Amino acid sequence: MLELQENLQAVRQRIRAAEQACGRPEDSVRLVAVSKTQPAAVLRAAYDLGQREFGENYLQEAMEKQDLLADLDIVWHFIGPIQSNKTRLLAERFDWVHSIDRLKIAQRLNDQRPPGRAPLNVCIQVNIGGEPTKSGVTPAAVAELAQAVAALPRLRLRGLMAIPAPTADEREQRAAFRRLRELLEGLGMPGLDTLSMGMSDDLEAAVAEGTTLVRVGTAIFGRRPPAKG
Ligand SMILES: *Cc1c(COP(=O)(O)O)cnc(C)c1O
């Protein structure tokens, strides 16, 4: 618990220092705590330390935690790959979906967003390095998809998300994040206010390139057990 508190403070401090280093205002970057594989009790502990936004990758696992934490005022972000037969639950249970990579998924989320709720916040995931095995749309396909998603009334398109190939070279980190920022700016669409980029190992580079939302897991919760499906 003490370790969680220290980690969370350290991550907030890293974000603040990075904001200061490039002259950005304090609190211009929102912190989503990526809690995949962590039990509900750990999320509750982070909540008690002031963390409100959590990111999950696996729907089934997320739903179990959502049920256990229904008494808390959490903003839930879905950041994992989307199967089209799971869109209804995503539309019902999340506040944000970061990983839109095709129009069919967006249309289903739009149709399935419950009428009583605010439009679902979404980002389009971009395969910024063009790696064949990675999910996300190609940079060349972003503009067309963004126009189509923006026209869906039950979704609110907020911006772009990327998971660049890991590298320890800060210039390469920044180059990838810069490409995502330039893509967003190039869309020239009003209302897009979100760059979802930056994780435990590269959040400083992301802040320097204008991220508005970092997704941080390991630096808050410690190393995860190997990923499950
Ligand atoms: C796991 C994950 C993160 C967090 O990564 P860390 O390196 O643990 O900070 C961020 N974004 C996505 C999409 C993830 O799957």
Ligand as a Chemical Component Dictionary entry (heavy atoms), coordinates in Angstrom:
data_LIG
# 
_chem_comp.id                   LIG 
_chem_comp.type                 NON-POLYMER 
_chem_comp.pdbx_formal_charge   0 
_chem_comp.three_letter_code    LIG 
# 
loop_
_chem_comp_atom.comp_id 
_chem_comp_atom.atom_id 
_chem_comp_atom.alt_atom_id 
_chem_comp_atom.type_symbol 
_chem_comp_atom.charge 
_chem_comp_atom.model_Cartn_x 
_chem_comp_atom.model_Cartn_y 
_chem_comp_atom.model_Cartn_z 
_chem_comp_atom.pdbx_ordinal 
LIG C1 C1 C 0 -0.584 -2.187 -20.711 1  
LIG C2 C2 C 0 -0.857 -0.946 -21.463 2  
LIG C3 C3 C 0 -0.391 0.312  -21.023 3  
LIG C4 C4 C 0 0.470  0.489  -19.793 4  
LIG O1 O1 O 0 1.769  0.100  -20.047 5  
LIG P1 P1 P 0 2.915  0.250  -18.929 6  
LIG O2 O2 O 0 4.170  0.088  -19.675 7  
LIG O3 O3 O 0 2.677  -0.827 -17.926 8  
LIG O4 O4 O 0 2.776  1.603  -18.320 9  
LIG C5 C5 C 0 -0.760 1.421  -21.754 10 
LIG N1 N1 N 0 -1.504 1.343  -22.869 11 
LIG C6 C6 C 0 -1.958 0.163  -23.320 12 
LIG C7 C7 C 0 -2.790 0.132  -24.544 13 
LIG C8 C8 C 0 -1.644 -1.010 -22.647 14 
LIG O5 O5 O 0 -2.090 -2.184 -23.136 15 
# 
loop_
_chem_comp_bond.comp_id 
_chem_comp_bond.atom_id_1 
_chem_comp_bond.atom_id_2 
_chem_comp_bond.value_order 
_chem_comp_bond.pdbx_ordinal 
LIG C1 C2 SING 1  
LIG C2 C3 SING 2  
LIG C2 C8 DOUB 3  
LIG C3 C4 SING 4  
LIG C3 C5 DOUB 5  
LIG C4 O1 SING 6  
LIG O1 P1 SING 7  
LIG P1 O2 DOUB 8  
LIG P1 O3 SING 9  
LIG P1 O4 SING 10 
LIG C5 N1 SING 11 
LIG N1 C6 DOUB 12 
LIG C6 C7 SING 13 
LIG C6 C8 SING 14 
LIG C8 O5 SING 15 
# 
